Amino acid sequence: MKLGDYLWGGLLLLWAAVLVVPTTREVFMAMTQAYPYISGFFKFFVLATMGDMLGARILHGQWQKTKGLIFKAIIWGIIGMMITLAFTLYSEGVLAAQDIGRLPFHSSKFGHAFLTSAMMNITFAPFMFLFHKFCDLYIDVKYRGMKKVTINDLVKEIDFNMLIGFSMLKTIPFFWIPCHTLVFLMPPQYRVVASAFLSIALGLMMAIAKKSKKTIVNEQEVVG
């Protein structure tokens, strides 16, 4: 264990304490209710960035100072605001469709949660993944010294096999839909922060997937 491991774990425990201690939990709920977009920005700014840092720690075996970290954290914050709105749109939209018989399980709380999660992750999540990937790559390319970055430059940088084959076709059906089903069973004021915590798990999964892919490539090079 390194100092960075303890600091990261301590920050995670601090977040958990905010949700557990009655006094801080009341403040958290009040802020979430009064300023949904600001609180959504802050939750993802911190927690999703922690997920990225953990992923880099696992991938490289040590904590690293990521170039453009603050800009990437801001992108996560913007995504947090997008998700804050999306949660309301999809939850209320599915309920409205159930009310007029366009979707089943009208009287089922679990059915509503599952359908909301499925609709959101099938229609909204892929575009959010692309938005995040393009923004992340733009920051990376700029820090590599490229002055004028075009869409073509970014497209060439994207690992579409990882983006589509893993992020979309694996994490959406097997991770995000089940997890967000549970999230939509929670009270509304906890949903965005729960999703932000899930982004830490996503960072972990992405790091493991990249590390496994890197190992396979190295083994193939040795065999070749």
C-alpha positions in Angstrom: 0.0 0.0 0.0 1.3 3.5 -0.9 0.4 6.9 0.5 -1.8 7.6 -2.6 -3.8 4.4 -1.8 -4.6 5.7 1.7 -5.5 9.2 0.4 -7.8 7.8 -2.2 -9.4 5.4 0.2 -9.8 8.2 2.8 -11.5 10.5 0.3 -13.9 7.7 -0.6 -14.7 7.1 3.1 -15.3 10.8 3.5 -17.9 10.7 0.8 -19.5 7.7 2.4 -19.5 9.5 5.8 -21.4 12.5 4.2 -24.2 10.1 3.3 -24.2 8.2 6.6 -23.9 11.0 9.2 -27.4 12.5 9.7 -26.3 16.1 9.8 -24.2 16.0 6.7 -26.8 13.8 5.0 -29.5 16.5 5.5 -27.2 19.2 4.0 -26.5 16.9 1.1 -30.2 16.3 0.4 -31.0 20.0 0.7 -28.2 20.9 -1.7 -29.3 18.2 -4.2 -32.9 19.4 -4.1 -32.1 23.1 -4.3 -29.2 23.0 -6.8 -29.5 19.8 -8.8 -27.2 20.7 -11.7 -24.5 22.2 -9.5 -24.6 19.2 -7.2 -24.6 16.8 -10.2 -21.6 18.6 -11.6 -19.7 18.3 -8.3 -20.5 14.7 -7.6 -19.2 13.5 -11.0 -16.3 16.1 -10.9 -15.0 14.3 -7.8 -16.2 10.7 -7.9 -15.8 10.0 -11.6 -12.3 11.6 -11.6 -11.5 9.3 -8.7 -12.5 6.4 -10.9 -10.2 7.6 -13.6 -7.3 7.9 -11.2 -8.0 4.4 -9.8 -8.0 3.0 -13.3 -4.7 4.6 -14.1 -3.3 3.3 -10.8 -4.3 -0.3 -11.7 -3.2 0.0 -15.3 0.3 1.5 -14.6 0.9 0.0 -11.1 1.4 3.4 -9.5 -0.4 6.7 -9.1 0.3 9.1 -11.9 -0.3 12.8 -12.5 -2.6 12.7 -15.5 -2.1 15.5 -18.0 -5.2 17.6 -18.3 -6.8 16.1 -15.2 -8.7 19.2 -14.2 -10.1 19.6 -17.8 -11.1 15.9 -17.8 -12.7 16.4 -14.4 -14.7 19.4 -15.8 -15.9 17.1 -18.6 -17.1 14.6 -16.0 -18.9 17.4 -14.2 -20.7 18.4 -17.4 -21.7 14.7 -17.9 -23.0 14.8 -14.3 -25.3 17.7 -15.3 -26.4 15.8 -18.4 -27.2 12.7 -16.2 -29.1 14.8 -13.7 -31.4 15.9 -16.5 -31.5 12.5 -18.2 -32.6 10.7 -15.0 -35.7 13.0 -14.7 -36.5 12.8 -18.4 -36.3 9.1 -18.7 -38.0 8.3 -15.3 -40.9 10.6 -16.0 -41.1 9.7 -19.7 -41.3 5.9 -19.0 -44.0 6.6 -16.3 -46.0 8.7 -18.9 -45.7 5.9 -21.5 -46.8 3.4 -18.9 -49.8 5.5 -18.0 -51.1 5.4 -21.5 -50.3 1.8 -22.1 -47.3 2.3 -24.4 -45.0 0.4 -21.9 -45.8 -2.6 -19.6 -45.5 -3.1 -15.8 -47.5 0.0 -14.9 -48.0 -1.0 -11.3 -44.6 -2.4 -10.7 -41.9 -0.3 -9.1 -39.2 -2.7 -10.2 -40.6 -2.8 -13.8 -40.5 1.0 -14.0 -36.9 1.1 -12.7 -35.8 -1.6 -15.2 -37.6 0.1 -18.2 -36.1 3.5 -17.2 -32.7 2.0 -17.0 -33.0 0.1 -20.2 -34.4 3.0 -22.2 -31.7 5.4 -20.9 -28.8 3.1 -21.4 -29.8 2.0 -24.9 -30.6 5.4 -26.3 -28.6 8.0 -24.2 -25.6 6.1 -23.0 -23.9 5.4 -26.4 -23.9 9.1 -27.3 -22.6 10.0 -23.9 -19.8 7.5 -24.3 -18.9 9.1 -27.6 -19.1 12.6 -26.2 -16.8 11.6 -23.3 -14.3 9.8 -25.6 -14.0 12.7 -28.0 -13.5 15.2 -25.2 -10.9 13.0 -23.4 -9.0 12.5 -26.6 -9.1 16.2 -27.5 -7.5 17.0 -24.2 -4.9 14.2 -24.7 -4.0 15.3 -28.2 -3.7 19.0 -27.2 -1.3 18.0 -24.4 0.8 16.1 -26.9 1.4 19.4 -28.6 -1.0 19.3 -31.6 -2.1 22.9 -32.2 -5.0 22.3 -34.6 -7.1 19.3 -33.8 -9.7 18.1 -36.3 -12.5 15.5 -36.0 -10.6 13.2 -38.3 -7.6 13.4 -35.9 -9.8 12.3 -33.0 -11.5 9.5 -35.0 -8.1 8.0 -35.9 -7.3 8.0 -32.2 -10.4 6.1 -31.0 -10.2 2.4 -30.2 -13.6 1.5 -31.6 -13.1 -2.1 -30.7 -12.9 -1.1 -27.0 -15.6 1.6 -27.3 -18.2 -0.5 -29.1 -17.1 -4.1 -28.3 -16.6 -3.5 -24.6 -18.1 -0.2 -23.4 -21.3 -0.4 -25.4 -22.0 -4.1 -26.0 -20.7 -5.4 -22.7 -20.9 -2.8 -20.0 -24.4 -1.5 -21.0 -26.3 -4.8 -20.9 -24.3 -6.5 -18.2 -23.4 -3.6 -15.9 -25.2 -0.3 -16.5 -28.7 -1.6 -17.1 -28.7 -3.9 -13.9 -27.0 -1.2 -11.8 -29.1 1.6 -12.9 -32.2 -0.5 -12.3 -31.1 -0.6 -8.7 -30.4 3.2 -8.8 -33.9 4.0 -10.0 -35.3 2.0 -7.1 -33.6 4.6 -4.8 -35.1 7.9 -3.7 -34.5 10.6 -6.4 -32.1 12.6 -4.3 -29.6 9.7 -4.1 -29.7 8.6 -7.7 -27.1 10.9 -9.3 -24.6 10.3 -6.5 -25.1 6.5 -6.8 -24.4 6.8 -10.5 -21.3 8.8 -9.7 -20.1 6.1 -7.4 -20.7 3.5 -10.2 -18.3 5.5 -12.4 -15.6 4.4 -10.0 -16.5 0.8 -10.7 -16.4 1.7 -14.4 -12.9 3.1 -14.1 -11.9 -0.2 -12.5 -13.4 -2.3 -15.2 -11.9 -0.2 -18.0 -8.5 -0.5 -16.5 -8.8 -4.3 -16.1 -10.0 -4.6 -19.7 -7.1 -2.5 -21.0 -4.6 -4.3 -18.9 -5.9 -7.7 -20.2 -5.8 -6.5 -23.8 -2.2 -5.2 -23.3 -1.2 -8.6 -21.8 -2.7 -10.4 -24.8 -0.9 -8.2 -27.3 2.4 -8.6 -25.5 2.0 -12.4 -25.4 1.2 -12.4 -29.2 4.4 -10.3 -29.8 6.5 -12.8 -27.9 5.0 -15.8 -29.7 5.4 -14.0 -33.0 
